[in-house]
Amino acid sequence: MVSVTDSSPETPTQISDEVFRTLEPPTPIYVLAVLFVMLLVGAAIAGLAYQTYAGFGGIGVTGLMHPVMWGVYITCFVFWVGIAHAGTLISAVLYLFRARWRNAINRSAEAMTVFAVITAALFPLIHIGRLWKFYFMLPYPNQRQLWVNFKSPLEWDVFAVQTYMIISILFFFVGLIPDLAAARDRCTDWRKYLYTALALGWRGTSEQWRHHARAVLHLSGLATPLVLSVHSVVSWDFAMSLVPGWHTTIFAPYFVAGAIFSGIAMVITLIVPVRKAFGLEGVIRAEHFDNMGKFLLLTSCIVGYSYGVEYFMAWYSGNVFEQQSFWARAFGDYWWASWTMIICNVVVPLPLWFKRVRLSVVAMWIISIFVNIGMWFERFVIITTGLSHEYDSSAWGYYTPGLVEITILIGSFAWFFMWFLIALRLIPMVAISEVKELYFHDQEAKAGTG
């Protein structure tokens, strides 16, 4: 078992040198990885084009049919919105709580948030089939007096996701400005002009640093409520209905905990290969994996407790429809998805109780991948088992995703990784200014104790 080792840079210059390795000319492996994910994205675009122009009513080539009219697409929407929560948690919430260990991983989490929200925003458009009708979801005045239904939780999603996207992009860009200026001063190729434009004239004066710190603080205050509100709104897509297994008050905290759970897991999934490929062991150290492992363990316990509460309340309620819905979830047609969810989200993270496991790069990476799989299946189980096993037994059905849906599902992951890989070569994936700030604080503390 390979453990994380601490080899902290000895000078601020070494910190910059380590981080700026990601901006060096790409290797053949990197180019092949980008081409591979672009190929998968191209396949997904081809599948979407086929669905749009060959599918009857837009979704005729999918596996969607009565009674299951939500499937892989809405599962992916909820999953990617959840993935985006880690960036806000690490960057905003932990910033307000002055958690120093966040500084080395917040940039990757923020970038991941932006790309995950963009990916999530595509799926409502894909799901409607007729992409050119998307403007019906937007609340704008028009001469035909066609107003959206503000009572619908689906419309609330539009506001929640748009707000989250705007705040996430602003938070990401504002925090990036000092590092863009540092990259501007170091680069000599075409990227120098890009960094010059994006740095907005940053010179590093005390006045600029003061305004920058205030802007980050205010944006953190704005973004923190979004950690609770955005996925709560998404959960109301289900909780506001009367479908068995959905109509429950636990969904909002349950979804928020699950979002943080999957988001932290995706951060680990991304930074472990980046850390190894670019030699960032001195910046992303043992304490970061230890604390992220604790977050995974905490949210895994909350999610596992929520699973148990769902089954307990179905039994305790005495409602035969709720009881039958959860019995079908565990032992019915979708038993394989339900038990995959429970094993990946509750059983697999249990070794994180041991510090040795939390300090193992390989173990953390493997656990994070299983958590991502389990959290996708969690959303799939909630959606499909609820709709396929409602009140009328004559209307029960079984949903099987079509080839187009599976292609677009794989393409969504490729789309997300494509943008992350591209960003990896264009922006510093570690907040240099914040890591250096911690370095100077540590040096002052050592001088004071010495």
Secondary structure, DSSP 8 states (H G I E B T S, - for coil): --B------SSHHHHHHHHGGGGS---HHHHHHHHHHHHHHHHHHHHHHHHHHHSGGG-TTSS-BTTB---HHHHHHHHHHHHTHHHHIIIIIHHHTT-GGGGGTHHHHHHHHHHHHHHHHHHHHHHTS-GGGGGGGS----TT-----TTSHHHHHHHHHHHHHHHHHHHHHHHHHHHHHHHHHH--STHHHHHHHHTTT----HHHHHHHHHHHHHHHHHHHHHHHHHHHHHHHHHHTS--TTT--TTHHHHHHHHHHHHHHHHHHHHHHHHHHHTT-TTTS-HHHHHHHHHHHHHHHHHHHHHHHHHHHHHHHH--HHHHHHHHHHHHSTTHHHHHHHHIIIIITTGGGGSHHHHTBHHHHHHHHHHHHHHHHHHHHHHHHHHHHS-S-GGG-------HHHHHHHHHHHHHHHHHHHHHHTTS-SS-HHHHHHHHHHHHHHHHHH-
